[in-house]
Amino acid sequence: MLRSLSSRFRTREEEVARPHYLDTNSLAIPDLAIHALRMELSRTQGFAVAALAAANRLPPDEASVEHETSALQALAPRHRQLRAPAERRQPAARPRRDAGA
């Protein structure tokens, strides 16, 4: 019973850390995946800006800094887990060398 209840209820930090725009369905279509990634990065940028703004307040708002820092730290491992399928991955582009250079 405890397991089923804990899966239904999440803390605010867990909900904030969960990717809102990235999912396995969007990874199937490259255009949607790129758009979802841009939206998620914009959301992450918002966390970073809020954390910096809170850190620059005089006196610092420790609760706000801690909240935004924990949200950013919780996001990092989840983004590393999301990977494109192997057939969609491409090696990094290498710069071309001109014959005249």
Kinemage of the C-alpha trace (Angstrom):
@kinemage 1
@onewidth
@group {chain A} dominant
@subgroup {mainchain}
@vectorlist {calphas} color= white
{ca met a 1} P 0.000 0.000 0.000
{ca leu a 2} L 2.836 2.380 0.845
{ca arg a 3} L 4.415 1.764 -2.568
{ca ser a 4} L 1.182 2.571 -4.432
{ca leu a 5} L 0.589 5.730 -2.405
{ca ser a 6} L 4.151 6.968 -2.830
{ca ser a 7} L 3.875 6.510 -6.608
{ca arg a 8} L 0.742 8.690 -6.677
{ca phe a 9} L 2.029 11.532 -4.531
{ca arg a 10} L 5.230 13.431 -5.239
{ca thr a 11} L 6.991 16.239 -3.490
{ca arg a 12} L 7.193 19.616 -5.198
{ca glu a 13} L 10.900 19.073 -5.877
{ca glu a 14} L 10.190 15.746 -7.583
{ca glu a 15} L 7.500 17.304 -9.739
{ca val a 16} L 9.710 20.235 -10.724
{ca ala a 17} L 12.614 17.904 -11.533
{ca arg a 18} L 10.511 15.771 -13.864
{ca pro a 19} L 10.980 16.750 -17.521
{ca his a 20} L 7.803 18.420 -18.731
{ca tyr a 21} L 8.425 18.350 -22.474
{ca leu a 22} L 10.784 15.419 -23.082
{ca asp a 23} L 9.352 11.946 -23.441
{ca thr a 24} L 9.975 8.800 -25.456
{ca asn a 25} L 7.248 9.666 -27.976
{ca ser a 26} L 8.905 12.932 -28.981
{ca leu a 27} L 12.245 11.161 -29.502
{ca ala a 28} L 10.753 9.157 -32.369
{ca ile a 29} L 10.386 12.257 -34.564
{ca pro a 30} L 13.548 14.386 -34.785
{ca asp a 31} L 11.705 17.684 -35.352
{ca leu a 32} L 9.518 17.129 -32.297
{ca ala a 33} L 12.529 15.999 -30.257
{ca ile a 34} L 14.459 19.178 -31.062
{ca his a 35} L 11.442 21.371 -30.284
{ca ala a 36} L 10.844 19.530 -26.992
{ca leu a 37} L 14.520 19.850 -26.091
{ca arg a 38} L 14.444 23.601 -26.754
{ca met a 39} L 11.385 23.986 -24.535
{ca glu a 40} L 12.980 21.916 -21.758
{ca leu a 41} L 16.221 23.887 -21.987
{ca ser a 42} L 14.221 27.114 -21.762
{ca arg a 43} L 12.563 25.801 -18.611
{ca thr a 44} L 15.961 24.827 -17.184
{ca gln a 45} L 17.279 28.290 -18.049
{ca gly a 46} L 14.428 29.729 -16.014
{ca phe a 47} L 15.589 27.722 -12.989
{ca ala a 48} L 19.154 28.957 -13.448
{ca val a 49} L 18.080 32.595 -13.808
{ca ala a 50} L 15.882 32.340 -10.710
{ca ala a 51} L 18.735 30.752 -8.731
{ca leu a 52} L 21.161 33.491 -9.797
{ca ala a 53} L 18.635 36.210 -8.982
{ca ala a 54} L 18.042 34.688 -5.545
{ca ala a 55} L 21.791 34.395 -4.954
{ca asn a 56} L 22.291 38.082 -5.799
{ca arg a 57} L 19.618 39.373 -3.407
{ca leu a 58} L 20.820 41.245 -0.356
{ca pro a 59} L 20.600 39.503 2.036
{ca pro a 60} L 20.504 36.216 0.120
{ca asp a 61} L 17.233 34.349 0.224
{ca glu a 62} L 18.691 31.011 1.330
{ca ala a 63} L 15.412 29.099 0.946
{ca ser a 64} L 14.984 30.206 -2.653
{ca val a 65} L 18.612 29.453 -3.518
{ca glu a 66} L 18.333 25.979 -1.977
{ca his a 67} L 15.055 25.283 -3.790
{ca glu a 68} L 16.351 26.293 -7.224
{ca thr a 69} L 19.677 24.510 -6.684
{ca ser a 70} L 17.943 21.280 -5.697
{ca ala a 71} L 15.662 21.549 -8.738
{ca leu a 72} L 18.669 21.943 -11.050
{ca gln a 73} L 20.523 19.066 -9.393
{ca ala a 74} L 17.484 16.824 -9.693
{ca leu a 75} L 17.169 17.637 -13.404
{ca ala a 76} L 20.746 16.701 -14.307
{ca pro a 77} L 20.540 12.898 -13.849
{ca arg a 78} L 17.174 12.679 -15.601
{ca his a 79} L 18.469 14.465 -18.717
{ca arg a 80} L 21.428 12.097 -18.933
{ca gln a 81} L 19.025 9.139 -18.988
{ca leu a 82} L 17.127 10.413 -22.035
{ca arg a 83} L 18.937 9.260 -25.157
{ca ala a 84} L 17.910 8.942 -28.747
{ca pro a 85} L 17.528 5.427 -30.164
{ca ala a 86} L 20.802 4.014 -31.539
{ca glu a 87} L 19.631 4.210 -35.157
{ca arg a 88} L 18.956 7.956 -34.768
{ca arg a 89} L 22.320 8.835 -33.228
{ca gln a 90} L 24.866 10.370 -35.521
{ca pro a 91} L 28.548 10.924 -34.860
{ca ala a 92} L 29.615 14.489 -34.193
{ca ala a 93} L 30.275 16.457 -37.345
{ca arg a 94} L 33.936 16.954 -38.149
{ca pro a 95} L 35.101 20.206 -39.701
{ca arg a 96} L 36.077 19.909 -43.348
{ca arg a 97} L 39.524 20.971 -44.358
{ca asp a 98} L 39.812 23.007 -47.516
{ca ala a 99} L 42.366 21.861 -50.051
{ca gly a 100} L 43.774 25.385 -50.320
{ca ala a 101} L 44.376 25.882 -46.598
